[in-house]
Amino acid sequence: MSADTIDRKNTGLMTGMLVVGGVIAVVTFAIVAFALLTRGHAAFNMDANVAWGLPIATYVYFALMSSGLTLIAALAMVFGFKQYYPLIKRAIWLAIVTLVAGLAVLAMELGHTFRMLWAIPLNLQIESAMFWMGVFYLLDLIFMAWKFHMMERGDWTSWLSRQLGIASFIAVLLAAGTLALVFGMMGMRPFWFDPTLPVWFYATAALSGVAALVFFTHLSYGMNRSRMPEALRMDVEGPLPKLFLSLAGITLVLFLSRMTTGLYANAPEVNVVWSEYLLASAWFHFAVWGGILLPFVLLLARGMRNAPGVQMLAAILVLVGIFIERLYFVVGGQVVPLFKGTWERGLVEYAPSPMEWVLTVMGIALVFALYALGERLFNLSDSPMAFAGDESVRGRQATVSS
Amino acid sequence: MAKWGMVIDLDKCTGCQACTTACGMENDTLPGENWQDVLFYTEGEYPSGQMKWLPRPCMQCEDPSCVHVCPTRATYKDPDAGGIVFIDWDKCIGCKYCMIACPYGVRFFADEAPLVEPDLKEVFPGSGGQLWDPPGQSPDQDPRRGIGVQPKGVVSKCTFCYHRVSKAPEGVPDLDEDDPDLVDYVPACVRTCPPKARFFGDLDNPDSNVNKLIANKKGIRLKDHTGNRPQVYYLGAGAGIPAFQPKS
């Protein structure tokens, strides 16, 4: 990569984000680490009834966001939709960053993180979905890092580069799918038990991924499209918001199907969770109607859809909404206590502890800091079209406007 | 090798919780982390409402879902140890997936906020990796079977008091607390049960009393539809847990 392809117009903002994000990440890590060393996992509010709480929900949120970003990048890397090329380098970097943040949060949640490094590979429990989730996300991370390295060297279309793109896509399908099945295969947890859960995870992963891509792309250019490279600007004005709209619509349909099925079910582990936990919460209503429906409506009209402010608003709504949905999904599978019957008077009450929120802030700060680092070190708006000259861009302009 | 099983007669159980207390003392569990518990619940409504209770140890399932999900094989079923399901505390990473997967809710992560005040982890601070140093701590320690005081960051569960059962003479059909030669090998909850509602023996031995009880008194396993196939059987009327119903 030549130095003149690096976009250095926004280094001030990115430097500030890197410093502030880095400081917050380090401070929050220190706070959580100190709490874990002094109080153990009593610093968290999980117990025998709710074994997985906010930290797992945060991990799922970031891991699936990463998967969604790779799925979007696959549109160009695998399926040949070349109009998405200007987006994929940023998408892959964000996918790496969000996966690292998710894994960092997960590492702080486990009882023995370092033991995992030898206990999982040496014992090879291939019956466990969690084992495969780890294998596939590790492969996903390796392939993405390798693919990014090749793009950074300007190699977008060699045989090896294309194979790496395909490998990333397959790895991410398997990774997000097995993450879904970590929940979906639990027959004793009817709220989660669903062989089609990977479909829901793919859809919401892609939605949160496209929202993250829109958010960070606009952030990098200070909401000013005129500062974007021509090819990227055309994407932001056409294919990207259309993709955003489509994914919001797909997610909305899938959600309505899940909600209807859940409310129709007689089993209290499903019905009661929907009626008295999810839909009884104003936060959950905000997550669905504000975080999925409203963005869908905002993006429906072409004029609105192409406005940077509307795109940014829709992206923020989705990012917040899907986060809330992840928390309610993870906890929802546990609020009806197992094998307690009427011994429990009500749904299990769980609210994340302050330390759990600090851990989530650590993950968010890590994403901002590492993204800014990427903007400082690399030209994330790079694409093979940058070398193809203005003529091809003009040709695409004509295609997009038609 | 024996296949250890437990039979609990609900027509005899008085719900006194002596088993729960004995288990806690025998296994040095923190208050509230009840490997063995008695669940109290109601079934139905006035005028036919019933008050019920159910003693609940680990079911030591024949096909335990907790074993399948454990990514490190820390949870394992040992056919050479009577088919008891153990947790190797040296392998457990504290992911808690087994707690999610156990249909009976009998797994515990004691490294959590205290369930009962005062917090005994502060009153008797742990040393050597133990969560706490209980006074009169049991000398039996076998971390590879999850026996002893629970360390930090791992999951724990009932072991059918394997540290006692494993010392029983080879080939005995039952471990009966009324037999002076065997009383020291009987699990704590069985030995302490005042109405003698619990029985412990070899499910693979056709002459064992537990097999006779299961056959003659129509023993059942709970949540059998999950396919886990417990090695704990219940006798008497009303074995089962009514469906969850939130109370307003």
Interface residues (C-beta under 8 A of the other chain):
Chain A: G40 H41 A42 F44 N45 M46 D47 A48 N49 A51 W52 L110 G111 H112 T113 R115 M116 A119 I120 N123 Q125 E127 S128 A129 M130 F131 G134 V182 M186 G187 M188 R189 A267 P268 E269 V272 E276 G333 Q334 V336 P337 L338 F339 K340 G341 T342 W343 E344 R345 G346 L347
Chain B: E33 L39 F40 Y41 T42 E43 R56 S65 H68 V69 C70 P71 T72 R73 A74 K91 C92 I93 G94 C95 K96 Y97 M99 I100 A101 C102 P103 Y104 G105 V106 R107 F108 F109 D111 E112 A113 P114 L115 K121 L131 K152 G153 V154 V155 L222 K223 T226 I241 P242 A243 F244 Q245 P246 K247
